Amino acid sequence: MTQINQQSYIAGEWVSPTGPAFRPQNPATSELLSTFHNCQSNEVSTATSAAWDAYLQFSLIQPKKRSEFLIAIAEEIQALGDDLLTLCNEECGLGLPRLTGERARTVNQINAFAEIVKESSWVQASIDTAEPQRQPLPKPDLRKMLKPIGPIAVFGASNFPFAFGALGGDTISALAAGNPVVLKGHPAHPTTNELFARAIDNAITKCGMPKGIFSLLQGDEISLSVQLVTDPLIQGVGFTGSLQGGRAIMNAAANRDTPIPVYAEMGSTNPMFFTHNILQQSSNDLANKLAASVCMGSGQFCTSPGIIVIQKHPNFIETLTQGLNNQPRTPMLNKNIGSAFVKGVKRFIGYDDIQWLNKQDDALNEPLMPASVLLKTSAATFLNNEAMQSEIFGPATLLVECDSEQQMLAVANALEGNLTTSIHATEQDQSFINELLPVLEQKAGRIIFNGFPTGVEVCGSQHHGGPYPASSNAASTSVGIDAIHRFAKFVAYQDTPAYLLPQALADENPYKIVRRVNGCFTASPIKQ
Ligand code: NAP
């Protein structure tokens, strides 16, 4: 088994911080795992200074070389072998099959970024050539493209230790755009973080990259996260995690002397709408599929269905209750998440007019292995209690029972921002869906028809984001190649001599990319 040294990694050096200790716990056995230590303020400053020093050098590296670096990272992750899976499983209990799939997704997303970096059209080159004779004033030559913004602080979530972890989508999209990354490792899986830091350390050496382009700060103290976000050398943040954590990071960033953008992807209740017609057609099948979706990964997905909007349908509710009770209990990720789940359910059952339909006496006795929870309320109550829209992260869902389609529309109108929403309907429901769809377009980043929100395809047309509180910026995605745009800014070059222009803006178009030239998209070179 790979030797783990309980270290942080700062600008190419392995360090043993001396801040307060923390220990993750194996959620399946409750065994306390190795002791790690929090990085201290001097280590944060060393990491951000090194990242700043590396910024210019890294941003000038040609796309082909940056792409090769990303491929090397993916290869080094594979080279960690099955120890990565075994050690991570001890920290998160997600199981080897799930982690095997998540590793493949992580490697594939890195390779997808490598491809677009090499291809280069992501920089959105736009050129307007000069018109010196234009009256009353000559028109200058203007050319713009996306450039990296500077050192990025990344915070990963505990429920995706690979895909949203140390070398997950946030880190890789920031590096792909040419930015150094300072990662605050999630304290629930520090060994996994250390392994990933080894992978990128090897890739940095292999590809001759500047050492400061990646640092891993291990720790579980809020002050460490806040210091990182408020460090003046940090220019942007990629965050994946809870609303509470994301909001704290957004506030810290906004309160800086120089505020910086925070791309926070947070929790979501992913409301699902089932029309009466579809339930008349296939209520048993839908209820069983919904039960599986609610309990998938113990409900610990940001896309887990947390709100179900229906009209009265006793058979659907009965089958859903049975379906949920038939699902095996599986471990929660860590004790914080387990106890937050228990607290969340207890808060909900304290509200007026709420029923716990599948109550089992021991359901919440073991926070690391809770039973699934099916709650029910009326639409009228839901509409009067905003708190019922908060995420219970885990295997719980709230049925909102409506009297009519009009009441379903009222519920849709009252929804907060979400990552996803789903519609189950038949062709006979067309006029209702024509009313519902425009409302849901305002509420979520992805709308699923006759399907379930768990499972996120990673591809160019994916949008994984949504209006607040699902994310801090509804226009951006944290999944898919468009995630790169979060960490880039436009620079326009006016009347710039050819020998100074970036390659993507050169007349000859050496990268052969599609550019907007004088208003038309073309891959042709510019003839002067
Ligand atoms: P979390 O507790 O918010 O942790 C995420 C990161 O934020 C950690 O590094 C954590 O470090 C830090 N953090 C948390 N609270 C903080 C605070 N008040 N101030 C400063 N830093 C803070 O999230 P999690 O429990 O690991 O992940 C589960 C949540 O993530 C769920 O709500 C889920 O829906 C969401 N999620 C969203 C997406 C998405 O794409 N939208 C994907 C996956 C998960 P410390 O623990 O050291 O404080």
Residues whose N, C-alpha, C, O or C-beta is under 5 A from the ligand:
A	BS01	NAP	F155 G156 A157 S158 N159 K184 G185 H186 P187 G219 D220 E221 I222 S225 T240 G241 S242 L243 Q244 G245 A248 E265 M266 G267 S268 F301 C302 F393 A470
